[in-house]
Amino acid sequence: MVFSESEVERYARHLVLREIGGPGQQKLKAAKVLIVGAGGLGAPAALYLAAAGVGRIGIVDPDTVALSNLQRQVLYATADIGRPKTQAAAEHLAALNADIRIVPLAAALSEANAGELVAPYDLILDGTDDFSTRFAVNAACLSEGKPLISGAIGRWSGQVSLFAAGLTRGKPLAQRLPCYRCLVPNIPPDAETCAMVGVVGALAGVIGSMMALEAVKWITGAGQPLEGRLWLYDALDGESRTVRLSADPECLACAS
């Protein structure tokens, strides 16, 4: 895979990194990433993945841009209010990097269509705030053998993890990696959304960017991804920590 002169200049800071270099940038160019949810987390993640040169980025979201989105969803502008998020996102990302392909998918991901949406992509990012959607994404990633990067935010805190259970499903428990439902077995009875409890806007940028960073690491093979680990960030105290996750032997999604 040959880079044009403009691509060499565009990705110059990647090309001189030992952990990425030319081979890693070629992997980014060949990669296909699906972002589920073009909101607070999907917006910054999409910007950084497009800037990084990910060759094909699919964006799934059924919503239109609302004024209340603009406090944290930095991919959009005031003029985009009322437009489908996928359409506005595709235009802004193409303006950022015309060398990549953006695939807008104006649909609500569900159990019925999750497998079809996930199958063509190498890596899935889920930044939705609905547990039913998260469970559907997780099940599809398990079924299709796809790695999943999941992020979540609320108020002043956020978290990111990489679930690759779809690549180890069927192996003995000691060799398996956890899936999302090993972490969240069932929908919490007191589940809250950002619309209910609020969220500081810049936190979405921190967690969304972390999701994009984990995607770059996974695609290029750089460093240690958050595979089987959960990164927790407390913005109020300016502290973060990482905890180990284990596969649940009775997980409703991956134990079988």
Buried (B, 14 or more C-beta within 10 A) or exposed (E): EEBEEEBEEBBEEBBEEEEBBEEBBBBBBEBBBBBBBBBBBBBBBBBBBBBBBBBBBBBBBBBBBEEEBBBBBBBBEEEBBEBBBBBBBBBBBBEBBEBBBBBBBBEBBEEEBBBEBBEEBBBBBBBBBBBEBBBBBBBBBBBBBBBBBBBBBBBBBBBBBBBBBBBBBEEEEEEBBBBBBBBBBEEEEEEEEBEEEEBBEEBBBBBBBBBBBBBBBBBBEBEEBBBBBBBBBEBEEEEBEEEEBEBBEEBBBBBE
